[in-house]
Amino acid sequence: MAALALLAGFIALPLVSLVIWTLSEETWEAMTSPVALDALRLSAFTTAVTMVIILIVGTPAAYVLARYEFPGKRLVDSLVDIPAVLPPSAAGIALLLAFGRAGLLGEHLTAFGITISFTTAAVVMAELFAASHFYVRQASVGFAQVDRAVEESAMVDGARGITVFLRVTVPLAFPALLAGAVMSWSRALGEFGGTIIFAGNFQGVTQTIPLAIFSELERDFDAAVALSVLVLAFAFVVIFTARYMTRKAQGYQE
Amino acid sequence: MVFVPVFLLAVLAGCGGGERNGSINVFAAASLIDAFGEMKEAFEGENPGAEVRLNFAGSSALLTQIQQGAPADVFASADEEKMDSALEDGLVEEPRAFVTNELAVIVPEGNPAGIESLGDLAGESVTLVLAEDGVPVAEYTEALLSNADAEYGEDFSGRVLGNISSREVDVKAAANRVSLNEADATFVYESDITPDIEERVEIVEIPPELNVVATYPIAVASATQNEELAEEWVEFVFSEEGQRILESWGFEPAG
């Protein structure tokens, strides 16, 4: 009990400090500054694109990982986990050395006039690299828990494979998919090291909220605090929505 | 209001791990990394038992850290403005200028964008990087570019600044973007063209009459826990040996 109180207090105190500073220093105005608005817009846009890609590619990928055996499966499985363990700054260097202007692949892209670093596409790539793990892992656990007998009986009733997947498997695994998606999205929103190293830092193009917070430290501490409070509010909304929806989804199944 | 800095201070002090006799924290501009690194070795060699912990960042970030109660004993800034802010807030005592530095333009080896002069920086499809707004080197660069407007046309500085693709944490990060061939050019201090960087970049001449002189002040922090050693470090920076090391890294003595 005491341990839990200690942990809760340790997490709550810095968050409360953020809010107190905002209230006492009237940093509200900083939230509507061009830097903050651009960062907010860019973060919303890049994380949305990242999530669409993760859902489209990650869902079937997770299903394959959960249901099929193939040579090299363990290797692929571990590969999916690596970005979660790798420090984001190391991921940024790796991305730079692969896709940067002088990178392994980037060098050849440059020859065709394609440059990825310093573009919004690079931000999405950094977010994908860091965040895909959280969805794919959760989703594959969710798929593995879906009873095969239910899928098979739907098949017997004459439904096609893809229909069974979309109408039976996905709804049954929904709480896991949602939880994974929320984790993934939070990770993408918080992505910092990979972005600043690989995508660079420019307002409106690659400067997402975490980068804007970092940049504002150089100029305007109040603005950095304001942006931090903004993402804190975001975090609350996300966590409560996810909890609510997971509970609702589980309610349907029972 | 007071609550937050005090809390931060407590956390930072806690991380220091037991107050040792004879250790100081020197907060120094990123451009001083190599010179101060070498000076730390020399200083510690001459003063057994003394430990100098160096914390490098853009001067503006350092100022913010000190304002938020970080335990600095010495502050060395790359411009007088940051030091003046610290002085106004009563955070430092008696700053003195200890070196100067000039700006230089560097391009990657092979010069992919074909930048032969300062004027070429305004060309279309040039990928520039520059340190963050507010970092001294960026402010000196802006001053230099407005000097150059008279020479290259009124919209020159606007066009150059419009070519910026990324704002870097500090001058060293900007230099690395160019040495890795991620960017076509950046502004650095002459002292940043270390042997390591020099191997991978080419230097573009800035007309001397347009260049600006960066003045670096140093001061003991008012809240220092070890005034004696902090003052000794400052003395060492001004000593013949300290100045020699600084000069070997491309700095010029202050007036």
Interface residues (C-beta under 8 A of the other chain):
Chain A: L13 S17 I20 W21 S24 E25 L96 G100 R101 A102 T115 S117 F118 I196 G200 N201 F202 Q203 V205 T206 Q207 F214 S215 L217 E218 R219 F221
Chain B: M1 F3 V4 F7 G58 S60 A61 T64 Q67 Q68 T127 V129 E132 D133 G134 V135 I164 S165 S166 R167 E168 V169 R177 L180 N181 E182 A183
